[in-house]
Amino acid sequence: MAVITLSMPDDSLKAEMDKMEFMNWSAVAREAIRERIAQLAVLDAIAAKSKLTEKDALEIGRKIRKSRHKRYQENGW
């Protein structure tokens, strides 16, 4: 079995994990990685069928970001 090492952003996260001795954090990490790989595989499949160019995708992203920003401003966020 392969071994990986994870870095914690701060000691408090590790301390919280240590309080929950019953948790198998390796299993949690494995499952999270498995799920992310499955999500990325779906995205790859969608992207492979897409006729959008990178330029098109960036433009759509800009429009979405601009729309969300406007909505947040209107709602006072």
HELIX and SHEET records of a PDB file:
HELIX    1   1 ASP A   11  LYS A   19  1                                   9    
HELIX    2   2 TRP A   25  LYS A   49  1                                  25    
HELIX    3   3 GLU A   54  GLU A   74  1                                  21    
END                                                                             
